[in-house]
Amino acid sequence: ALGRLQVLKTLEQGGKIRVIAPERLGTTRALTGSVAVVAFMGASTIVFEKLVSGTETREALQCVQDLYAAGYNNGQLSNEAGAEIKSGDGVTYIDDYRPSPAQTEADDGVRIAAVMSAEIGGLNSMEPLVVGAALGLPVVDADGMGRAFPELQMFGPFIHGMDPCPAALADDKGRRAAILKTDSHKHLENHFRGVCVDIGCSAGLVFAPLTAQQIRSSCVLYSLSRAWRLGHAVLHAYRNGTSPIHAILGQEGGKLLVTGKVCDVQRSTTAGFARGVLKVEGSGDFLGQTLKVDFQNENLVARFLSDNKVVACVPDLITVVDADTGTPITTEELRYGLRVALLVLPAPPLLCTPEALHVVGPQAFGYPEEEVVFTPVGQYTFDHPIPPKP
């Protein structure tokens, strides 16, 4: 909801949002350059207590630009003015990077031709639209996950071995934490998660910019178009007086797990995540059944309490929607008494390879292999982009 309000405000203020197909990158001088991935990091519940200022991701992007301007190369800065460089816990980092104005004016860093979403879910699906409008840059019709995941190493290009550095994390008060080098993507996650907790569990995040080739080979393409089509299917169901739940399942090839009432939510914010358990008491065709869902910012595993049998798990998308309207309900919005439907939608093939499952499958979240085994709910369908290809 917050992301939607930010986008509407951007449009009301005269901002222009432009979405381009990934194939457009590199076809003109204006579209030749790197692509910045912008996102928020933190616990999803925090946004109810601490609204974003709107500058966090742009400040993180400026920090990355400043690092390149200071001669960043392979974990080193040729100009270390304003940088107290430290090492520990598998990362080389700067707690708060403040280069001199003369240093940043000497070189503009890398050329950013467009921005992209790290994940097509929640606030992070909307933030690139706001940033793109503010910077006069187009938004690439793609993202790094095809859904949302709670940890940084689960970003598609990282699964394929991309170097995330330099990376920056910025808060609403101007602090700019940076990582110059990391032993692994998990070390990046661990360090930035600790920083994020320290600054209030909400911060803007930017990784090393992507190339057009990296986007085409290791990201989920046309995810903004996919989200638009899904919303269009739901609106079409409203107009025709048909079930929005059936419209979602028909559009995505998913499966209905249960409809019923939220009978219990246990939730806490720990180590920078919103963790908990949701229980839904079935109604109608599901009367007498109770579905339990574990979540860590995102829904991880669903099973019926009667036999403890797992019926869905990551990387397939377990989603909770309003039983009547089909409106998505995020983990931070769950509460007792809501009438909901739980659906599971197929994950993109990018997330279903053995290499990817090692990072985003149930075992990556600590579930024993003998207890939880990923079985795809169905076949992911590929859509063509709404923005024109060259």
Buried (B, 14 or more C-beta within 10 A) or exposed (E): EBBEEBBEEBBEEEBEBEBBBBBBBBBEEEBEBBBBBBBBBBBBBBBEEEEBEBBBBBBBBBBBBBBBBBBBEEBEBEBBEBBEBEEEEBBBBBBBBBBEEEBBEEBEBBEBBBBBBBBBBBBBBBBBBBBBBBBEBBBBBBBBBBBBBBBBBBBBBBBBEBBBBBBBBBBBEEBBBBBBBBEEBBBBBBBBBEBBBBBBBBBBBBBBBBBBEBBBEBBBBBBBBBBBBBEEBBEEBEEEEEBBBEBBBEBBEBBBBBBBBBBBBEBEBEEBBBBBEBBBBBBEEBEEBBBBBBBBBBBBBBBBEEEEEBBBBBBBBBBBBBBEEBEBBBBBBBEEEBEBBBBBBBBBBBBBEEEBBEBBBBBBBEBEEEEBEBEEBBEBEEBEBBBEEE
